[in-house]
Amino acid sequence: MHAQLVHLEVIMHYLHKSGWTPSPLSVPDLGFGLHQMLPRKFPWHFFKFIKVQVTPSVVSVVHARSTPQSGRVSDLEQQVWIFRGQGLVVVPWSSNTAPVTITVLPCKYPESLEQGKGIPIYVGIQNPDKCLCCEEVDGQPTLQLKEEEILDLYNHPEPKKPFLFYHTQTGRTSTFESVAFPDHFIASSKSGEPIFLTSEQGKYYNINFNLDIGP
């Protein structure tokens, strides 16, 4: 590839449409062995006509899958998500804490959504099985939990925008922007407080999380 860096969104879009499911890719993979990881029919000649580069938003392990990945989320204060009442709140991690298990799946139809904002994903939890959803409540974009199966959302014939988030990742840090409400991000604040949506980046709330999910 003559030292070119491949724009992963282009690759994953092609793979998604072709029905091929790749192994998880990370930044180090991009320069080495990529030809062996992609199908032979991949149209490498396209790179003669497009300028390709890597951006933080394309580095993710939740592309082109039909089975959910699971794991947990913590913020930069080492607060984890737990299920309390009818919602999710953050509390400090300890050996006595039982964080919720989250599930993630990509949108089947990313080409129908705004490009360049990250990977559109559905985010759910297990036990009870619910999914995060963004709706307007009293005139304000609000983060809620809905009794939806993440696979039902994934298999819907068109994107379910209220349930989708643009996932971007820089190093180990992730953000989750609402597709239905641009510039509104999942955020956390004090211990014991619910996670919520905010448009106030870098002010009083934390929108950066560590997403720790399995293969």
Steps between C-alpha positions, in 0.01 A plus 500: 500500500810720475470640852148623440274496803164349424187685606333229705150636442540434127618146562231420751226646280609268219526199729160570653331516159679183385385305806853415615574527873861592583702447811526807726749752365708749689745772408809274485320269256456774244858511382577130507323191375183675391500326163487163679208612719276611213336290226683474170212672320556820697528783243848624583506700178257745661791643694641648182212743498442589864718652767500261794594559861421375848291709739424418865132450422566196284696298755243268653433131543126514453465499120329257265368257762166327542553386860538747787826560678479541874705668770485799730546877499681725747567873498833672555430514874478118506126515552307210348141472384255312723126442462299676768126559500410535134826649377879494501707687758875526555678385814870452582637164403572261786509125562146525637363678193311312230520708182240440233604295201456709190444368148587675176415443135566717195227643282439291189456808284771754588492645149157651572636700795731800521854402407822583682350513849601153615354153490122490560426236765214376713575481874311267732531339842441147624287383794267675443523513121454864404649747254606861531272741319492877444162673496371849557342541845355837600683656208841357597699214342494229766683170543272210591497123529243320287391137506640411160710208381821622341475236226152624410643848456790365296270303271253783445476583125614859562710675766320561831650843558379554859699189601817579305820668617805606302788325674841663467816371664834667567739259664293338777259791530155486338217745449138425410312768306126470448405449136152639563638809678831610344760650734337334803719240672454238769647653815560429869548724801502428874486159661145373534371727223346361177678508168336753269531696176690827487606748234742669740825335406800553724316715753345338804438146380701205380428371148811279474471134593707185495319235297625155597336239278586146402561355153 
